[in-house]
């Protein structure tokens, strides 16, 4: 796992948009911690690193690199294992 790759993916606007869309579709407000759950996931980081090494110009937007399934699985993992920051009213 590379901090450089994680940093690069966290600055990828298209990937960020895809994560936000996933959170919203799953009926969750996008949280910074959820975003980082995706960036630091082993499968996402490895795929992103591979795409960078292959000089892919849009690794975060290329659904063959970071798949919707990868994003969804990591977002669900976050929200299923992390208690909400505020209690529901």
C-alpha positions, -999 to 999 in steps of 0.1 A, spaced: 0 0 0 14 34 -10 5 66 7 14 84 -25 -13 64 -43 -39 70 -16 -31 107 -17 -35 107 -55 -68 89 -54 -82 112 -27 -76 142 -50 -93 125 -80 -125 145 -85 -142 119 -106 -135 92 -81 -147 115 -53 -179 121 -73 -185 84 -77 -180 77 -40 -205 105 -31 -230 91 -56 -227 57 -40 -232 71 -5 -263 90 -16 -277 60 -35 -272 40 -3 -291 67 16 -261 80 36 -247 114 38 -212 113 24 -187 114 53 -150 122 50 -143 89 69 -164 69 44 -144 85 15 -112 75 32 -125 40 37 -126 37 -1 -93 54 -8 -74 32 17 -92 -1 8 -66 -26 -4 -85 -35 -36 -90 2 -45 -55 12 -37 -40 -17 -57 -62 -10 -87 -55 27 -86 -17 21 -83 -18 -3 -113 -36 23 -134 -11 50 -125 18 27 -134 1 20 -168 -3 58 -173 -41 56 -173 -52 92 -177 -84 88 -157 -80 60 -131 -109 73 -109 -133 76 -139 -123 43 -155 -149 18 -143 -126 -10 -153 -100 2 -128 -120 11 -97 -153 -7 -102 -187 4 -89 -187 -29 -70 -155 -20 -52 -168 14 -42 -201 -1 -31 -185 -29 -10 -163 -5 8 -190 21 14 -213 -6 28 -185 -19 50 -180 15 64 -216 22 72 -223 -13 85 -194 -13 109 -192 24 120 -217 38 144 -233 71 133 -216 103 146 -249 116 159 -278 95 172 -308 93 149 -338 112 162 
